[in-house]
């Protein structure tokens, strides 16, 4: 649950670039939505009346907005530089977080919480086979689905990905994004790999 304005400290937002030049992270000093869930909003899709998300999509460049507790992951299109787009994003956030309305509606969170999970296992296995592993194989690695427990997905990485110092970046910016795009009802994606015994172990 997002902190109410009465209880909230003065708004503080920090931005950080990602390996993808079209994606930028914004960290806020308060939760924007239930931190247990990741909420992914695509332009043109139902935001369930989420004030912040509707306002952000008024910025023409923005294509995807993902909310992870106090973290906002924004994907843009077009050639405008991030410093220019970020200024507009910050203006929108200040306006949306300055009132009494929740920035992300409870209806949006409920839609994810109550979404069916029966097709996650077969779908994620197919995603690994058809999309993720062909890319990882180019670097001598692979990933596999270990199990699905309700809305939570557990994966294991192998080959060159096991123990690789870049494995967390691969998980975060590659595997996790692909899974969440296909299955937004996934709550947690956990890496259960024993990285200490990999080909290039970095946990010692």
ABEGO torsion letter per residue (X at the ends): XBBBAAABBBBBBBBBBBABAABBBBBBABBABBAABBBBBBBGBBAGGBAAAAAAAABAABABBBBBEABBBBBBBEABBAAAAAAAAAAAAAAAAABABBABBAAAAAAAAABBAAAAAAAAAAAAAAAAAAAAAAAGBBBBBABBBEABBBBBBBEAABGBAAAAAAAAAAAAAAAAAABAABABBBBABBAAABABBABX
